[in-house]
Amino acid sequence: MNNSQYDEQDELQKHLEEKTKQEKEREQEAEPFSAYDACVLKESAKIHELIAEAKREVKDCSLSK
């Protein structure tokens, strides 16, 4: 390998390390859900599922008449 190829590899390696560092910083900046937030999201999903189920039942009942 000649000198320019080593320079390119070195630059690429530095670039990749910087991108990795930036990604880790972004992940650390994102605040994790609190237990309360997780609970609210879980309950909200349950409610949406119950609503969807009720709509299906209403639709099924109206089709069987």
C-alpha positions as CSV (number, residue, x, y, z in Angstrom):
1,M,0.0,0.0,0.0
2,N,1.2,3.4,-0.7
3,N,1.2,6.4,1.6
4,S,-2.1,7.9,0.2
5,Q,-3.9,4.6,0.8
6,Y,-2.8,4.6,4.4
7,D,-3.9,8.3,4.7
8,E,-7.3,7.4,3.2
9,Q,-7.7,4.4,5.6
10,D,-6.7,6.6,8.5
11,E,-9.2,9.3,7.6
12,L,-11.9,6.7,7.1
13,Q,-11.1,5.2,10.5
14,K,-11.2,8.6,12.2
15,H,-14.5,9.4,10.4
16,L,-16.1,6.1,11.6
17,E,-14.9,6.7,15.1
18,E,-16.4,10.2,15.1
19,K,-19.7,8.9,13.8
20,T,-19.8,6.2,16.4
21,K,-19.0,8.7,19.1
22,Q,-21.8,11.0,17.9
23,E,-24.3,8.2,17.8
24,K,-23.4,7.2,21.4
25,E,-23.8,10.8,22.5
26,R,-27.3,10.9,20.8
27,E,-28.3,7.7,22.6
28,Q,-27.2,9.1,25.9
29,E,-29.1,12.4,25.4
30,A,-32.4,10.6,24.7
31,E,-34.1,10.3,28.0
32,P,-35.4,6.8,28.9
33,F,-39.0,6.4,29.7
34,S,-39.9,6.7,33.3
35,A,-41.8,3.8,34.9
36,Y,-44.9,6.1,34.8
37,D,-44.4,6.8,31.0
38,A,-44.0,3.1,30.3
39,C,-47.1,2.3,32.3
40,V,-49.2,5.0,30.5
41,L,-48.0,3.7,27.1
42,K,-48.8,0.2,28.0
43,E,-52.3,1.1,29.2
44,S,-52.9,3.3,26.2
45,A,-52.1,0.3,23.9
46,K,-54.5,-1.9,25.9
47,I,-57.3,0.8,25.5
48,H,-56.7,1.0,21.8
49,E,-56.9,-2.7,21.5
50,L,-60.2,-2.8,23.4
51,I,-61.6,-0.1,21.2
52,A,-60.6,-2.0,18.1
53,E,-62.1,-5.2,19.5
54,A,-65.4,-3.4,20.3
55,K,-65.6,-1.9,16.8
56,R,-65.1,-5.4,15.3
57,E,-67.9,-6.8,17.5
58,V,-70.2,-4.0,16.6
59,K,-69.4,-4.6,12.9
60,D,-69.9,-8.3,13.3
61,C,-73.3,-7.8,15.0
62,S,-74.5,-5.4,12.3
63,L,-73.5,-7.8,9.6
64,S,-75.3,-10.7,11.2
65,K,-78.7,-8.9,11.2
